Amino acid sequence: MFAKLPQTLTAPFGLLTDEAKLAFRSRPQGISKLYTTRHIAETDSYWDQYFTLFDTPSDVFSLISTHDIRRALLDSPENVATLIRVVTSRLFNLVSDHTFPSAPPASVASYATSFMKTSSTERNTTKEVLNSLRILQRVLPVVFEVEGESNAFELEVLWKKVEVDDEIVPTAPEQAPQFVIEDDDDGSESGHGSNTQSQTPQPKRTKTLPSLGEKLFTCVNDLLFCCGFSLPTKIQVDHYKINYVIWEKGVGSTTDSGPNHAYDSNKTEVLRLLLVLLSRQIYISPAGLFTHPSFYTLHVVRKTPRRDVLTLLCSLLNTVINSATTNNMTIASVAGKVPYNHLVFKGEDSRTALVGMCLQVLCVLLDFQSGPARDIVSDSGDATSSSPTAQTNAFRYFLAKLHRTQDFVFILSGIIAILEQQLAISNNLLPGSRKSVPYVPETIGLFWKIIELNKKFRAYLLDSDKAVDVLAYLLCYSLEIKDKPQQHGLCRALSYIIQTLSAESAFGNKLSSPINIQIPTKWVSQGASHGTAGDFMITSIYSIIATTSGSLNSIYPALIIALANAAPYFKNLSVVASNRLLQLFTSFSNPLFLLSDESHPRLLFLMLEVFNSVVFHHLSDNPNLLYAIITAQKTFEELGTFTLARGLREIQRVQQIKEEQASQAGRDRKDGLQQERASVESAHQEKLRLLKNESDPAFTVALDIESTSFSGEDLEAGLGGHEQTETRPLTSPTSESSPTTSTRTITAASEKARGKMKARRSLSSDTVNGDRMAAAGVGRNGFLPTQEWVTSWQQGLPLDTVMLVISELLPKIQNLQAGRQKANSAGAITDFLQRVTLTDVLPPAPVLYPRRFVWSDASIVWLTSLIWGGVYVHGMSPLGIWNSTNVRLFFVKHTQPPQRQITDKMSSVVGGLFSPTRQRPERSPTQ
């Protein structure tokens, strides 16, 4: 009875170990044959195992390494070509076969038994199709990397077209209606005429068959809309299993077939192959991105039929937008809400994987502009603009053509729901208890593409009440990732999005609206205050700049331009926001910052524009900012007479203060050490005196040695304790600090009214000081500031408006302060500034010219690299799709993640209650 059991089931029951899979790596008929045996025929049975052996994507990527494919390309390239042809041929035949797709398992028991290796010979066509997709996903990245921009092997195998005799088309009766449809203006005579001519001897006509790559894209599109594989069988019409219908309700569709784990998983597999085909772009250098476009992406965006483009675009878009609003209750969705569950179960549910893959494909297709896919540039008046067409990039074109209000409501609500979900995770009471939404960066990229391409959607967004919420979510996410170096590229993208929105007048009109979302407390404590949208925008930008220590200096211009664009619409700015603007201005006017880089004076220029815009448009509506400007009169006046010599002397003065503080701290530590030694010595002397009558010389020597050792321990403890208690803030020098002659000259000059003595400086002195400080490294990256350079930007600073306001209002405020008590002066000054008008003093307000974000070749290449960099990182786990391949579009730097103990994780959860963790030194790696 049990004699045949070992023959029907592999030990142990085919569930945990599979001898065939293990043997595939070791036996001669396995993967090694691909590169050890030349010219394996397409009909060889060796290829059959590639379709039946593997059960999951991990099996393929673990049993077939990039080294195996690369070695086969070097030693037996014809075998790799045969493998691609065999796999694609089997894939094409299976899709058209009536046995595909196989019936899915009807129960959990049948699903479990499907993993067992039985003696049944029943063919699983769905498994063969999936394995074909997986093999191509594994092989193609290695093929793409071989020769970079000109890969002869790739062109020969995938893009070579073959001409054959066209003998079937004239005699096929079913083809006639197609020709009539395409050319229905011609009468029936033309049809008869063609039949007459066909009877006369004519040279053989030929037709060009589509290349393997073109047929592969057609097959991929069919699999995405195959009933029983990626779509429910109930929507199948007759025996036609390929049905191009939109997957979910939303844009272009009102019906929803409902989520299905198996269908979602199959869609993810097909989209992964599509993404691999599109990834040919990452093996092209940035310099050749426009001149050497990817054939694969060009074919998708320019050759795909209109019906397929619209169906695929809406399907991907609806799947993404519905991800945060769906009420589908699955085991994975419920388990994902359990605190810290992601630390135990590392897997990703099929729905999350599908949404992430849809976003990646969307971002790649909507971003592509290379070769003939570039947008068409048109001149409209004074400015030039570019827009896509159906012939350049159909996906960009049809996204730009969306116009229905219900579609805009659907898209905007879905994007906001994803951002809101991420913010709720960041605002959780238990830090790290829930896993971050993995596709937030791609969602932000999609949002950027929509507001860039679709002007009607951008107008709808800015006119709606959700504009303030979108701004708040973007700023909150910037605050969340600003301290993560691997996310600085996304921070830069966020700054450009904010600049794009700030250039619209409708955006400015919303800045007086209150913030409706709940801002996490940790960011409020860093300066991001509540209040109006304008207040939050200012304080958030200040926090991003002030807390990153210059690591994000590449995004400073975009953020400050956003403030300058929004400044004409600032109203009723709070005291905190007003002070933050002045602090930014003070930081940018610091001589060390101004003279360190050639682009830094532009930031100062933009901050002055912010103040001027508020003065011209809403002077009396911003008393807090007006008062802050007046109190900073000294900074504005010094800018009016700024020279290179003064800036260098100020840098020297600050450096001298730091040196004096450091030396003073050292003296304090030395004094404390001496006091400790004196106290220890006095204590031991007292012991020696009490034991004098009963001590001997040997005991005295031992006691001296012990006291010396004890003093050394006190030295280390004294250093630590002294540093904790004697830390001093950086202050200006006092009468006790003994400054140098140059410092006294600057200090004395700063106490006088501005006059001729401060406006006249010797250029020879500037030159000497400039050479000296350049050697000390004032300028960065080889930049050498000169007086001519300082004069070129200093004379162009728009200081006149602010200085005029100060000169008009400062004497009046001083009179109010002199005539009132201190308790009432603040309120009186605020009331006075709310009623003040300077229309008879100020010049006419200039015309508003917002600075819009303008795309350039460099910015397009940067965004393409950013998008594909995110795709590459997502593909590293768990499969490692592009790992160990020679990527040329961006630089890949692999770092080992720091190890973290369980006690470290628990201490961060419960607040560090474990005393051993709290006593550890602060040399542990940061996360």
Secondary structure, 3 states (H helix, E strand, C coil): CCCCHHHHCCCCCCCCCCHHHHHHHHCCCCCCHHHHCCCCCCCCHHHHHHHHCCCCHHHHHHHCCHHHHHHHHHHCHHHHHHHHHHHHHHHHHHHHCCCCCCCCCCCHHHHHHCCCCCCCCCCCHHHHHHHHHHHHHHHHHHHHHCCCCCCHHHHHHHCCCCEEECCCCCCCHHHHHHHHHHCCCCCHHHHHHHHHHHHCCCCCCEEECCCHHHHHHHHHHHHHCEECCCECHHHCECCECECCCCCCCECCECCCCCCCHHHHHHHHHHHHHHHHHHHHHHHCCHHHCCCCCCHHHHHHHHHCCHHHHHHHHHHHHHHHHCCCCCCCCCHHHHHCCCCCHHHCCCCCCHHHHHHHHHHHHHHHHHHCCCHHHCCEEEEECCEEEEECCCCCCHHHHHHHCCCCHHHHHHHHHHHHHHHHHHHHHHCCCCCCCCCCCCCHHHHHHHHHHHHHHCHHHHHHHHHCCCHHHHHHHHHHHHHHHCCCHHHHHHHHHHHHHHHHHHCCHHHHHCCCCECCCCCCHHHHCCCCCCCEHHHHHHHHHHHHHHCCCCCCHHHHHHHHHHHHHHHHHCCCCCHHHHHHHHHHHHHHCCHHHHCCCCCHHHHHHHHHHHHHHHHHHCCCCCHHHHHHHHHCHHHHHHHHCCCHHHHHHHHHHHHHHHHHHHHHHHHHHHHHHHHHHHHHHHHHHHHHHHCHHHCCHHHHHHHHHHHHHHHHHHHHHHHHHHHHHCCCCCCCCCCCCCCCHHHHHHHHHHCCCCCHHHHCCCHHHHHHHHHHHHHHCCCCCCCCCCHHHHHHHHCCCCCHHHHHHHHHHHHHHHHHHHHCCHHHHHHHHHHHHHHCCCCCCCCCCCCCCCCCCCCCHHHHHHHHHHHHHHHHHHHHCCCCCCCCCCCCCCCCCCCCCCCCCHHHHHHHHHCCCCHHHHCCCCCCCCC
